[in-house]
Amino acid sequence: MNNIHLLFGEEAYLLEEKKANIIKNFLPPEEIEFGVSIHDMKETPLSVAIEDAQTLSFLGGNRVILLKDCSFLTSEKAKGSVEHDLDELIHYIDHPNDSAILLMMVHSEKLDARKKVVKLLKKSSEVSIYEAKPLKNNQLFDWVLDYSRKVNVSITNETINLLIQSIGSNLLLLEQELAKMALYVGSQGEINKEVAEALMSRTLEQDIFKLIESVVNKNMSKAYDILDDMFRQGEDPIKIVNLISRQIRIIYQTKTLKGNGLRESDIASKLKLHPFVVQIAGQQSKHYESNVLVGLLSQLSTLDNQMKTGQVDKHLALETFLTTI
């Protein structure tokens, strides 16, 4: 096992999972509590953490030195007054302590490849590098399916798509919702669409999706009920307008790309959306001509400006707009 590990990326859940696995594989369960030293690099100079890594354990066992928020490995400007001597890290990479794991974590999409220390980290055989990328499309679907098996429940494909469409690729939120639903249905139970809709924590994006769906299906009574509920929840009409614009833009882009002969899977990849989202947008696009969708986007832009400049009553103007879709 390598003595130096660098974990970076945007997906916090995967970073934490990888960190836990490294610690578990290096330290016995009974030593984890006292065998891990944590340094926040926004508050602690790198020299202090390196000195800790070089120090032998008083009990003679292995140790893990965890360096949180190593933004000095990115192009991000340092926050706070802590200065880091990167030469000390460079020296440590060439002379690591065999009885310690130096575990560096960076919650950032990219490292700064121009820095000498980053080049060395990528080149050194002593260093293991792990990148936590957000899961996409089929990977996300498989992750939800695997998690449901771990908690001993089944889940329908329709429900998986609904969860992904409503929550997105945030694995921590997906885990929280799935854990709640698994507890509700019990061991060997099934999480179906009805269970998900009843238990899932509501988001504004989810309400917007239902609002658009109701309007497309000409169910204006339900659409106004959803909008009124959003108003009661204190949602800002300007934010609602922006999210409606985003959804209609997706419908327009999907319609245009399908008209150009692209398959739904290719559209999803091009727009960086889940295939289920593109599938629904494709169905909704059948109800509108392209020029109508462009007109709606223009109306929404005007409405946004009118709201921000106080020309209209925001709540009334949004209700009125729904009748024009």
C-alpha positions in Angstrom: 0.0 0.0 0.0 1.3 3.5 -0.9 2.3 5.7 2.0 1.1 8.9 0.3 -2.5 9.3 -1.0 -4.0 12.3 -2.8 -7.8 12.4 -3.1 -9.3 15.2 -5.2 -12.6 15.9 -7.1 -16.0 17.4 -6.8 -18.0 14.4 -5.5 -17.7 14.7 -1.7 -19.4 11.4 -1.0 -16.9 9.4 -3.0 -14.0 11.3 -1.4 -15.2 10.4 2.0 -15.8 6.8 1.0 -12.3 6.5 -0.4 -10.8 8.1 2.7 -12.6 5.7 5.0 -11.5 2.7 3.0 -7.8 3.8 3.1 -7.9 4.3 6.9 -9.7 1.0 7.4 -7.2 -0.9 5.3 -4.2 0.6 7.1 -5.3 0.6 10.7 -7.0 -2.1 12.8 -10.5 -1.0 14.0 -9.4 -0.6 17.6 -6.6 1.8 16.5 -8.6 4.1 14.3 -9.8 6.5 17.0 -6.3 7.3 18.2 -4.3 6.5 15.1 -5.6 9.3 12.9 -4.2 12.9 13.2 -6.3 15.5 11.4 -4.9 18.9 10.2 -7.0 21.6 8.6 -4.7 23.2 6.0 -6.6 26.5 6.2 -5.5 26.8 9.8 -2.3 24.7 10.1 1.0 25.3 8.3 2.1 22.4 6.1 5.4 22.2 8.1 3.4 21.1 11.2 1.6 18.4 9.4 4.8 17.1 7.8 6.5 17.0 11.1 3.6 15.0 12.5 3.9 12.5 9.6 7.6 12.1 10.3 7.1 11.4 14.0 7.0 7.8 15.1 4.0 6.6 17.1 4.6 6.3 20.9 2.8 3.0 20.8 4.8 1.7 17.9 1.9 1.2 15.6 0.9 2.8 12.2 -0.6 6.2 11.9 -2.7 8.2 9.4 -2.0 11.9 8.9 -5.0 13.5 7.3 -4.6 16.8 5.6 -8.0 18.4 4.9 -8.5 21.2 2.3 -5.2 21.1 0.5 -6.1 24.0 -1.7 -2.3 24.8 -2.1 -2.3 22.0 -4.7 -4.8 23.9 -6.9 -4.8 27.3 -8.6 -7.2 28.6 -6.0 -6.0 31.7 -4.1 -5.1 30.8 -0.5 -7.7 32.0 2.1 -6.5 33.2 5.5 -2.9 34.0 6.6 -1.5 30.4 6.8 1.7 30.1 4.6 2.8 26.6 3.4 6.3 25.6 2.6 5.8 23.3 -0.4 9.5 22.3 -0.4 8.9 20.4 2.9 6.2 18.3 1.2 8.5 17.8 -1.8 11.2 16.5 0.5 8.7 14.2 2.3 7.5 12.7 -1.0 11.0 11.5 -1.6 11.5 10.3 2.0 8.1 9.1 3.4 7.6 7.5 6.8 6.9 3.8 6.2 4.8 3.6 9.4 2.5 6.5 8.4 0.0 7.3 5.7 -0.1 10.9 4.5 -3.6 11.4 3.2 -4.3 14.7 1.4 -7.8 15.8 0.4 -8.7 18.5 -2.1 -12.4 19.3 -2.8 -11.7 20.7 -6.2 -12.2 19.6 -9.8 -8.6 20.2 -10.8 -5.1 20.3 -9.5 -2.7 22.9 -10.7 -0.5 20.9 -13.0 2.0 23.8 -13.3 3.1 23.5 -9.7 6.3 21.5 -9.1 4.8 19.6 -6.2 1.8 18.5 -8.2 4.1 17.3 -11.0 6.1 15.3 -8.4 2.9 13.8 -6.8 1.7 12.6 -10.2 5.2 11.2 -11.1 6.2 9.5 -7.8 5.6 5.8 -7.4 5.1 6.5 -3.6 1.9 8.4 -4.3 -1.6 7.0 -5.1 -4.0 9.6 -6.7 -7.8 9.2 -6.7 -10.1 11.5 -8.6 -13.8 11.6 -7.4 -15.8 12.6 -10.4 -19.6 13.0 -10.3 -21.3 9.9 -11.6 -23.1 10.2 -14.9 -26.2 8.5 -16.5 -25.8 4.7 -16.3 -23.2 5.0 -13.5 -25.6 6.9 -11.3 -28.4 4.4 -12.1 -26.2 1.5 -11.1 -25.1 3.3 -7.9 -28.7 3.6 -6.8 -29.4 0.0 -7.7 -26.3 -1.2 -5.8 -27.2 0.9 -2.7 -30.7 -0.5 -2.6 -29.2 -4.0 -2.6 -26.9 -3.1 0.3 -29.8 -2.1 2.4 -31.7 -5.2 1.4 -34.6 -3.6 -0.6 -35.6 -3.6 -4.2 -36.4 -0.6 -6.3 -38.1 -0.2 -9.6 -36.4 1.4 -12.7 -39.1 4.0 -12.8 -38.3 5.0 -9.3 -34.6 5.2 -9.9 -35.1 7.6 -12.8 -37.5 9.7 -10.7 -35.0 10.0 -7.9 -32.2 11.0 -10.2 -34.4 13.4 -12.0 -35.5 15.0 -8.7 -32.2 14.9 -6.8 -29.5 14.9 -9.4 -26.1 13.3 -9.0 -25.5 14.3 -5.3 -24.8 10.9 -3.8 -25.1 12.2 -0.2 -28.6 13.4 -0.8 -29.5 10.2 -2.7 -28.2 8.1 0.1 -30.2 10.0 2.7 -33.4 9.6 0.7 -32.8 5.9 -0.1 -32.0 5.2 3.6 -35.3 6.8 4.6 -37.3 4.9 2.1 -35.6 1.6 2.9 -36.5 2.1 6.6 -40.1 2.8 5.6 -40.6 -0.3 3.4 -38.5 -2.6 5.6 -36.2 -5.5 4.8 -37.1 -7.2 1.5 -39.5 -4.4 0.7 -39.9 -2.5 -2.6 -39.3 1.2 -3.1 -41.8 2.1 -5.9 -42.8 5.4 -7.4 -45.6 6.0 -4.9 -43.3 5.4 -1.9 -40.7 7.8 -3.4 -43.2 10.6 -4.1 -44.7 10.3 -0.6 -41.4 10.3 1.3 -38.9 12.2 -0.9 -37.9 15.6 0.5 -39.3 18.2 -1.9 -37.1 20.6 -3.8 -38.0 23.6 -5.8 -36.6 22.0 -9.0 -38.9 19.0 -8.4 -41.9 21.3 -8.0 -41.0 23.1 -11.2 -40.8 19.8 -13.1 -44.4 19.0 -11.8 -45.6 22.5 -12.7 -44.4 22.2 -16.3 -45.8 18.7 -16.6 -49.2 19.9 -15.4 -49.2 22.8 -17.8 -48.2 20.6 -20.8 -51.0 18.2 -19.9 -53.4 21.2 -19.8 -54.1 20.5 -16.1 -54.2 24.1 -15.1 -56.0 23.5 -11.8 -53.1 21.3 -10.6 -50.6 23.8 -12.0 -52.0 26.7 -10.0 -52.2 24.5 -6.9 -48.4 23.7 -7.2 -47.6 27.4 -7.8 -49.7 28.5 -4.8 -48.0 25.9 -2.7 -44.6 27.3 -3.8 -45.7 30.8 -2.8 -46.8 29.5 0.6 -43.4 28.0 1.0 -41.9 31.5 0.5 -40.3 30.7 -2.8 -39.1 33.8 -4.8 -41.1 34.3 -8.0 -37.9 35.4 -9.8 -36.2 32.2 -8.9 -39.3 30.2 -10.1 -39.2 32.1 -13.4 -35.5 31.3 -13.9 -36.1 27.6 -13.2 -39.1 27.5 -15.6 -36.8 29.1 -18.2 -34.2 26.4 -17.7 -36.8 23.7 -18.1 -38.3 25.2 -21.3 -34.8 25.7 -22.6 -34.1 22.0 -22.1 -37.4 21.2 -24.0 -36.4 23.5 -26.8 -32.8 22.1 -27.1 -34.1 18.5 -27.0 -36.7 19.2 -29.7 -34.0 20.9 -31.9 -31.4 18.1 -31.5 -34.0 15.4 -32.0 -35.0 17.2 -35.2 -31.3 17.1 -36.3 -31.4 13.3 -36.0 -29.7 12.8 -32.6 -30.8 10.0 -30.3 -31.9 10.7 -26.7 -28.7 9.1 -25.3 -26.6 11.4 -27.5 -28.7 14.4 -26.5 -28.3 13.6 -22.8 -24.5 13.4 -23.3 -24.3 16.6 -25.2 -26.5 18.6 -22.8 -25.0 16.8 -19.7 -28.4 15.6 -18.5 -29.7 12.3 -17.3 -31.4 10.3 -20.1 -34.7 10.3 -18.1 -34.7 14.1 -18.2 -34.2 14.1 -21.9 -36.9 11.5 -22.4 -39.5 13.6 -20.5 -38.4 16.8 -22.3 -38.8 15.0 -25.6 -42.3 14.0 -24.7 -43.2 17.5 -23.6 -41.6 19.0 -26.8 -44.3 17.3 -28.9 -46.9 19.8 -27.6 -45.0 22.9 -28.8 -43.6 24.2 -32.1 -40.0 25.5 -31.8 -41.0 29.1 -32.5 -43.5 28.9 -29.6 -40.8 27.7 -27.2 -38.5 30.5 -28.4 -41.4 33.0 -27.8 -41.9 31.6 -24.3 -38.2 32.0 -23.5 -38.5 35.6 -24.7 -41.5 36.3 -22.5 -39.8 34.8 -19.5 -36.8 37.1 -20.1 -39.1 40.1 -20.2 -40.9 38.9 -17.2 -37.7 38.5 -15.3 -36.7 42.0 -16.1 -40.1 43.4 -15.1 -40.0 41.6 -11.8 -36.5 42.8 -11.0 -37.3 46.4 -11.8 -40.6 46.5 -9.9 -42.8 47.0 -13.0 -45.2 44.2 -12.1 -46.6 42.4 -9.1 -44.4 39.3 -9.1 -46.9 36.8 -7.9 -49.7 38.0 -10.1 -47.5 38.3 -13.2 -46.3 34.7 -12.8 -49.8 33.4 -12.4 -50.8 35.3 -15.6 -47.9 33.9 -17.5 -48.9 30.3 -16.9 -52.1 30.9 -18.9 -49.9 31.8 -21.9 -47.8 28.6 -22.0 
